[in-house]
Amino acid sequence: MYTRFSDYPTSRKLVLLLEDNFHYTQTTRQKTQVFLEELRESEGTQRIKRMEKAVLINETSVMSFRLTGLSTNPLVQMAVFFIFLIFYVLTLVGNILIVITIIHDHRLHTPMYFFLSNLSFIDVCHSTVTVPKMLSDTFSEEKLISFDACVVQMFFLHLFACTEIFLLTVMAYDRYVAICKPLQYMTIMNWKVCMMLAAALWIGGTIHSISLTSLTIKLPYCGPDEIDNFFCDVPQVIKLACTDTHIIEILIVSNSGLISVVCFVVLVVSYAVILVSLRQQISDGKRKALSTCAAHLTVVTLFLGHCIFIYSRPSTSLPEDKVVSVFFTAVTPLLNPIIYTLRNEDMKSALNKLIKRREK
């Protein structure tokens, strides 16, 4: 009776490694590499390549991942469920209301509100990618997500997140032109330019998401299946791969991390220039512009702060990760309607008119 993997003859080792019901672990991964080295010493090159290919194809045996969620305490889970449900409903209602108001009020058909409506749409989509799954997992003991669903979630998460980063940068540029070059504003930010910028940021987000997701799905996943979060994200998923992910982590930092840091620096510089231009004269118009910029800067800091914190370091788990993820997926999308309606007189006026029109 053989008790250790190394005791089996070569032919039996290959059978074990190719069995569909064989449970792979990190230890088995090491045994696989040892076994392949043994084969290289005793078999021909072509045969080894065929065996190696068969073994590596079969290694991606993980069909689903297990999400740990935010807590294992039932009372805490119920409290989190109702909090997230309230946040999600308010996010949907608030952001959809902003889009409808901007569409119906012709006075809001300006570049600033065009980009704002895009931001509201992205926030609805961004929140929908993760929160509904999290809410449904509250009543599930296993909290499973299939491999394919995990890949889809990562793709759309990064699509909407990267697109929002580019959009926030474009909105900062819009405010810079409006405040620093008011006489040239409609010439520079004409509708053709706005449409081209909108198309560019969506294309950029799509390219970023495809590149990041493709790097993740090419890795072999053969054993560990627990994701220490309530949704799938690239840093948590690649840690489960049965291979060295050092190069992938560097690519993630150079991709997502670099985008986040560069856009954040550009945004801070833009608003610094705006503040300098507002320093000389404080009038009602200047106060309104300053208030708008402060609102933008609040959203930028909270949103990009998460991206820099998560994607500008190696894929290591920290206790703060889940807290930051909550702000990223649930809190930040809700800030958009709060900031742009409660602090914006034009939006409040347009919203009141829309409500009165519906009442009639």
KAZI-V774961 format. One line per field, one symbol per residue. psi: psi as a letter, one per 30 degrees, with the letter a starting at -180 (. if undefined). A space follows every 10 residues. Layout:
psi = ???
This chain:
psi = kkfleffkle eeeeeeffke gkjkleeeee eeeeeeeeee fflleeeeee eeeeeeefei fjflljkfaf lfkeeeeeee eeeeeeeeee eeeeeeeeee eeefjffgil eefeeeeeee eeeeeeefee eeeeeefegk eehlkleeee eeeeeeefee eeeeeeeeee eeeeeeeeef iefgefeehl eeeeeeeeee eeeeeeeeee eeeeeeffkk jgdkgjkiag lkleeeefff khlkgeeeee eeefdeeeee eeeeeeeeee feeeeeffee kjaeeeeeee eeeeeeeeee eeefeeeeee fgllikklff eeeeeeeefe eefffeeeef efgjeeeeee eeeeeeeee.
